[in-house]
Amino acid sequence: MNWEVFATAPDQLTAESWLGLIRNAGIECKLQPGDTVAFLGVSGLPTRIMARSDCVENALTVLNTYLGNNDAGTSDDQTTC
């Protein structure tokens, strides 16, 4: 199973919120390992979100629907808020 980064949130709290929205749509996703470190607390740095390669398009559609983005992402096919 291959995982692919499809979006970058401005911080960990936003990323966790986006994960919840996408998971509620039935799409398996996770944070990019290494973007957060639990013992350091919540990260204020950009945090990447990953989905299985075969679910990336659906995950991006769900995220864009909730965020109100009409675009398919930024120039590198990732959503950044």
Order of alpha helices (4+ residues) and beta strands (2+ residues): beta-alpha-beta-beta-alpha-beta
